[in-house]
Amino acid sequence: MAKGSKKQKKTSKEKKVVQKNAPVAFNRKWLDILLPVIIAIFLVILLKPLVVDHLSPQGVDVLATIGKMHQVREFHKETGQRALWNPYLFCGMPLYHRLSPVVFSVDTLLKKLGRWFSVVFMFYIFGALGFYLLARYLKMSPLVAFFGSLIFILMPHYKSLYLVGHLSKFEALMVLPWIFLTFRYFLDERNLLSAALFALAFGVQIRTQHYQIVFYTAVMVFALGVYPLLKDLIDRQYGRFAKSAGLLIAAVILAIGMSAQPLFLAKEYLPYSKRGKTTVDVEQGKAKDSGGVSMKYATQWSTHPSEILTWLVPRFYGGMSSEKYDGGKYPRFRGQELPTYWGHMPFTQSYEYMGVITLLLALLGLIAYRKEKSILSMIIFVLWLILLSFGRHLEWFYALFYNYVPYFNKFRAPMMSVTVTYFVFSVFALYGLKYLADLKRNGDWFKDHKTLWYLVGGFFVLGLILWLYAQGASFTKAGGDRLSGQALEIIRSIRKEYFTHDVLRYLIIVVLAGGALIGYVKNKLNFTLLVVALGLIAVIDLVNIQARVSKKYSDVKRIEQRYFRP
């Protein structure tokens, strides 16, 4: 009887444990549905003018597109045919290489839904969902995947892209998580399904027709795949290598085939374009051969090495070329557009800020997991992107690709490679959180975690150095400002005000992050609370910087009716 009663007690205890844990397991299972829905709701609020009010940003490129496409649309209405040439623009401009691909794909669906919910919103959702699934595939928790997705899509530069009309670039960048995810899946499985999914994802990006981003993505795929595929050869698994190579080649061919219509026609028109073989020398009055755009033209928008600090301090170089003054030193200038940028590019319409939390976690992740082959490959890739972005400031390096890589001399704006760096650092940030999740917290809180504290301390010391730098900086644009006298002194003073404000902001975020990490290492906070704390700081930080990038919104249909009447 005693034994029987003990068994009954044991069984009842087990039942209590199961009942106690069951709701937690149930909730965790539904988090993978709930959290993406929360992201969607958040984006609806953030993009209200686009999604709810059905307005469009009044950027220069946006309005120019309305003008240049008006006759084309009228021709289509009258004849039902697609125009291949626009004779009303610059003495004639080709069109058919820029037409949307005919073959139905994922992007076709996104753009059809975009008629009701905004194309920008749909691609944001697409990018966020792709990043969320990527994080879950990398065995991150739902909460880590949630905040990782928000960090990725809230990069301020992405907002600038769609505001000024660079929609194809924005779309191409939002496809990046899907390409990374499907290629990692292919490397793990090496089967027909994984190859088909990779082909679909890569094909969608090629169809955006932003071939410079496609090129960077192809290099990323190469960086991810080179070690696993070479390892097959080293291990003499020739059959596995042949199968993988065959599937990969087939996937790339299929991806290109999905966008063959615009891709091949773009190549046909290339010799007659600005980036083709022939250009006109105005001084000599004749045409001459050139392999593409000139090095000088191609590298105007290059990242100066010092401008990397704008990744941490958004107004290190004053922010954008024209900003509405929101400081307190000169109340009479509040709300007025001022030339605050004093960096090394001709002008800029965007912030390159990534976020203090993003970079802190990213550096922690790449240091902790640098020995993993996939992470090491991505570290090398991101270093390549950064060096490439230097352009004319590291001309010998850029010239290697400009002179010897096919079609590379058709590209311009080396700093564009930084836009892919945002994605890579967002992935590294996931690994930073993974490192913290696996941290052993039962020893000495400082001695056992020196890497963490040296990193946080380094960030804080950097802030102090920048504060001291502000006391003697010139705050004048490289190559000289067009202003002079009292006007220049006021602008310099405003630039210093912006600089010191953002350095102070940076130091506050470092202190808050450091406090949360100390609480976690000392077992005052659990991992969930740490992720929520760091995640909220990161999201509020990025949304705050995004808010500085603003444009007027307008009703495109009304503009067309007013200015383009038959």
N, C-alpha and C positions, 0 to 999 in steps of 0.2 A: 504493500500500500504506500509506503514511504517513497519507494522508487517511482511509483505511478504518479504520485502527487508532485514529485520533483519534475517529472517530464511535462506534466500539465502546466506547471508554473513556467518552465522554460519555453514551452510553446506559446503561452500567453504573452511572455516578454517579447518573443520574436515577432508576434503579431503587432504588439504595440510599436516596435521599432519600424516595422513595415508601414504601419498606418501613419507613423510620424514622418517618415521619409517620402512616402508616396506623393503627397501634394507637391513637394519640392521637385521631384523627378518630373511630375506632370507639368509644372510651370516651366521648367527648363526646356522641355520638349517644345512648348509653344512659343518660347522666346524667339526661335528662328523665324517665326511668322510675325510676332508682335513687333520686334525691333525694326525690321525693314519697313513696316507700316508706319512706325513712329518717324522714321527718316523721311518717308513720303509726306506725312503731315507737316513735318518741319520745313520741308522744301516748298510746300504750298504756301506756308506763311512767309517764308523768305522771298519767294518769287511771286508774291501776290499780284504786282502789276502785270506780269506776263500770264499767269495761270488764271487768276480770277477776273482781272479787268481786261484781259486780252489786248494789252498794249504792247508796243515794241520799243526797244531803246532807240533813241534818236541820235545814233552815231553817224559819223561821216560816211563810212562804208555802207551802212544800212540804207541811208537815203540815196547814195550813189547807185546802189543796186536797183532801187525802185526806178530811177531814171533810165538806166541803161537797159532794163528789161521791159520797159513799157511798150516799145514798138514790137518787140518779140511776142509779147502776149497778144497784142492786137492782131498780129499776123496769124497767130494760132487760132484766134476766135474767128477770123474771116475764112481761113482755108482749112482748118483742122489739122494742119501739118506743123511739124517742128522746124523752126528756122535754123539754118546751119550757119548763117552769117548775119551780122548786124551792120548794115551799110551806114547807119546814122552816127556811129561812134568812132572817133579817131580815123576817119576816112575808111572805115570798115574793120570789123573785128570778128574773128572766128568764134563760133558758139558751140559747135557740136562736140568738141572735146570736153566741154563743161556740162553737158547734159547729164541728168541723173541716170544711173544704170537701169537698164530695162528689166533685167532678171530680178525676180522677187527675192528679198532676203529680210533679215531681222531689221535692218535700218529702214526698209520700206514700211514696215509695220510701225516703227517708232515715229516716222514722219507723218504717217496717216493719223496716228493718235495725237500727234503734235498739233494738228489742225484744231483740235478741241482743247488740248491741255498745254500747248506751247512745246515746240521742238526742244528748246533749252531744258525745260522741266523733264521731258521724257529721257533725254540723254543723261541728265543728272541722275535720275532714278536708275537708269541702265548702268552707269558707272558705279553708283553706290552699291547696287545689288551685286555687281561683279566683284567689287572689293570685299563685300561681306562674305560672299561664297568662297573667295580666295582665302580669306582669313580662317574660315571654318575648315577649309581643306587643309590648311597648314596646322590644324588642330588647336586653334585659338578658341577661347570661350566665346559664347554669344556676346557678352558685354564688351570684350576686347574688340571683337569684330565690328560691333556697333560704333564704338568711338573711333576705331581705325577708319571706318567708312566715312564718318563725318569729317575727320581730319583731311582725308583725301579730297573730298568734293568741295571743302570750304577754302581751299587755297585761293587767296585773293586774285591771283593772276588769271584764274579761270573765269572769274566774273568779268574782268576787263576784256577777255577775248570775245564774249558774246555781246558785250555792250558796244564795242567798236565795230562789230560786224565780222569778226574772224570765226565764223561759226564752224567751218569745215575743220579748222585746227582744234576747236573745242570738242567737236564730235570725235575726232581721231584720238584725242587724249582720254576721253571717257571709255573708249574700247580697250585701253591698255590692260585693266585688271582681267578682262576676259581672255585676252591673248596669253597673259602670264599664267592664269589658271589652267587653261586648256592645254598649254604646252607642258606645264608641270605634270598634268594628268597623263599626257602622251608619254613623257619620259618614264613615268611610273608603270604604265600599262602596256605600251607598245602594241596596241591593237587597232582595228579598223575604226571602232567608235571614237576613240581618243583622237585619232588622226582627222576624222571627219569634223569633230568639234573644233579642233584647232584651225582647220581650213575655213570653217564657218566664221570664227572670230576674226581671223586675220583678213579674210575676204571683206568683212564688214568695214574694217579699218581702211583697206585699200580703196573701197568705194567712196570714202569721204573725200578722196582726191587730194589729200594733203600729203604729198609724197615725201616731204622732208621728215615729218613725224613717222611715216611708214618706214623710212630708212633707219631712223634711230631705233624703232621697234624691232626691225630685222636684226640689228646688231645686238639688241637685248636677247632675242631668241637664240642667236649664235652663242652669246656668253653663257646662257643657261644650259645649252645643249652640248657644247663642245666637250666638256669633261665626261658626262655619262656615255656619249657615243664613242669617244676615244678609249674609254675604259673597256668597252666591249672588245675593241681590237687588241688592247694590251692583255686582256684575259683570254684572248683567242676564242671569243664567242662570235665567230664570223657569221654564223647564221642569224643570230640576234641582231648584229650590226647591219647585215644586208636587209633584213626585214624592216628595221627601224628607218634606215636610209631610204628605202623604197617607199615606205608609207609617208615619210616626211616630204620627199620630192613630189609625190602625188598630191599631198595636202597643199603644198605651195602652188602647184599648177592649178589645182581646183580653186584656190583662193584668188589667184590672178584671173582665172576664167570667169569668176563671179563679177569681176569689174572690167572685163576685156573691152567692152564698148568705149568707156571714157579713157581707159589707160592707153590702149594702142593708138587711138585717135589723137591723144595728147602728144604721143611720140611723133606722129605724122606731122603735126603742126610745129613741133619744137624748133626746127631749123629757121622758121620765120618769126620766132618770138624774141623778146628781149633777152631770153636766156639761151638763144640758139647760136648758130654758127656765124651769122652776119649781123654786124652793127654798123651804124653810120657815124663816122667821125665828122662832126660839124666843122671843125677847124680846117680839115683837109678837103671837105666837100666830097668825100667818096666813102664807099662801103669797104669794110675790111673784115677778115675772118677773125673770129674769137671763139674759144671753146665754150663759152658761156658768159656769165656776168663777170666783170673784172674783179680782181681781188679787193680793190679799194671799195667798190660798190657793195660787194658781198659781205664785207666785214664792218660796215658802218656801225651796226648794232652789235657790238661785242661787249662781253662782260669784263670789266676791269677787275683784276684780282681783289682789289679793295671793296668792290661792290658785292662780294660774297657776304659781307657784314650786313647787307640789307635783308638777308635771310633771317637775321636775328633782331635787327633794329630797323623797322620799316622805313623810317625817315632818316636813315643814316646819311643819305644824299638828298634829303629834302622831299622824298616821296615821288610824286608824278610831276611832269613838266608844268602843269597848271593845276593848282589846287585851291579850293575855297578856304580862305583863312578861317581857322577855328581856334586860334590862340587867344590869350588874354592881354598880351603886351600892347597891342595896337587895336583897341576896340573899334576905331573908325573904319578899319579895313575888314571887319567881320563879314563873311559871306562873299567877299570879292575874290575873283580869280587872280592868283599871284604866281609868278614864275619861281617856284620853290626848289626845283630840281637843279642840282649843281654837280652831277656826276659826269661820266665820260662818254655817254651816248648822245647823239644829236638831240633826241627828246625821248620821253617815255610816257606811255599811257597806262602803266600798270605797276603794281607792287610785286616784288619778287619774294615777299615775306613767306616763310614756311611755318613760323611759330616756334617759340622757345621750347615748349613741351615736346613738340614734334622732333626737333633736332636733338634735344637732350635724350629722349628715348631712343632715337635712331642711332646716335653715337654709342649709347649703352648696348644696344642690340648688336651692332656690327662688331664692337670690341669683344663682347661675350661669345659670339658665335662665328668669329672670323675664321676659325679652322674648318667650319663646314664648307664643303666644296661649292654648294649653291650660293651661300652667302659670300664666299670669297670671289666667286665669279661676278656677283652683282656689285661688290666693292670695286673691282677692276673696271667694270662697265661704268659705274657712276663717276669714277675718277676720269675716265675717258670723256664722258659727257662734260664734266667741269672744265677740263683742259681744252676741249673743243670750243666751249662757250667763250673762252678768252679771245678767240679770233685774232684780230690785229695786234692784241697785246701779247700774244704768243704765236707770232706769225709763222715761224718755222714749223710748228706742230700742225697748225691749220693747213699750211701749204702742202704738207705730205698728202693729205686727203684731197685737197683742192686740185692738185696736179696729177694724182695717180689713181684715184678711185673714180670709176666711170659714173658720170652724171652728177658727181658731187659739186662740180663747179656751176651747176644750175641753181644751187641753194644759196640763200642769203641769211642774214641775221643769225650769226653763230649762237647768240644768247638763247635762241629757241630751244637748244638742247636742254636748257635748265627746266623747261616745262615737263620733260620726261623725268628729270631728277626729282621733281615733287612726288611723283608716284613711287619711285624707288625708296625715297626716304620715308614715305608713309608705310611701306612694307617693313623697312628696318625698324620703325617705331613699334610695330607688332612684336618683333623679336625682343625689343627692349622691355615690353610688358611681360613677355614670356620669361625673360631672365628674372624679373622681379617676382613672378608667380612661383618660380622654382627656388627662390632664395631661402636658404636655411637661416632661421631667425632665433636660434637657441644659443648662440655664442655671444661674443663681444660685439656690440652694435657698430663699433667703428673699425676695430682691427680686422674683423672678418669680412669687411665689405669696403676695403680701401679703394677699389676701382670706382665704385659708385660715388664715394665722397670726394675723391680727387676730381671726378668729372663735374659734380655739382659745384665744388669749390672753384674749379677752373672757369666755369660759366660765370660765377659771381665775380671773380678777379677780373675777367674780361670786361664786365660791366663797369668796374671801377676804373680800369685803364681807359675805356671809352669816355667816361665822365671827365677824366683828366685831359684827354685829347681835345675835348670840346673847348677847353679854356684857351687853347692856342691855335685852333683850326682856322683856316682862312674863310671857309664857307663861300668861296667864289668858284664859279664853274670852270672846269678844265678848258683851257683855250680862251678864257675870258668871257665875262658877261656883257650883254649889250647895254646894260644900264650903267649909269655913272653918278657920281656925286651923292647927294642925300638919298636919292631913290635906291641906289646900290647899298648904302649903309643900312637902310631900313630892311631891305630884302635879306641882307646878311644876318641882321639881328633876328629876323623871323626864322631863318634857316637854323640858327643856333638854338632858338626857342624850341623849334620842332625836334631838333637833335637831342637836347637835354631832356625834354619831356619823354621821348621814346626810350632813352637810356634808363631813365628812372622807372618807366613802365616795365622795361626788361628786367631790372633788378628786383622789382616787386614780384614778378612772375617766378623768378629763380628762387626767391625766398619762400614763396608759397609752395612751390614744388618741393624744395628742400625740407620744409616743415612737414609736408605730407609723407615724404620718404622716411624721415626720422621717426614719425609716428608709426609707420608700417614696420620698419626694422625693429623697433622697440616693442612690437606686438600691441600697440595701442589701436591700430587700425587693421582690419583684415584686408585681403586682397581686393575684394569687391568694392569696399569703401575707397581704397586707394585708386582703383581704376575710375570710379565715379568722380573722385576729387580731381585727379589729373585730367580726365576727359572733359569735365566741365570747364576747367581753367583753359584748356586748349580750344574748346569750341567757342567760349565767350571771347577769347583773345582773337581768334580768326574772324569771327563775325564782326567784331569791333573794327578790325582793319578793312574788312570787306565794305563796311559802311562808308569808308572814306572814298571809295570808288563809286561815283554816282553819275548818272546821265538823266536827261529828261526823257520821259516816256511819251509816246504819241500813238495815235490810232493810224496805222499805215493805210487802211482803206480810205479814211478821210483825206489823207494827204494825196493819195492817188486821184480821188474824185476832184480835189481842189486844183491840183497842179497839172494833172495829166488827163484833162477832158478831151474827148474825141473832137 
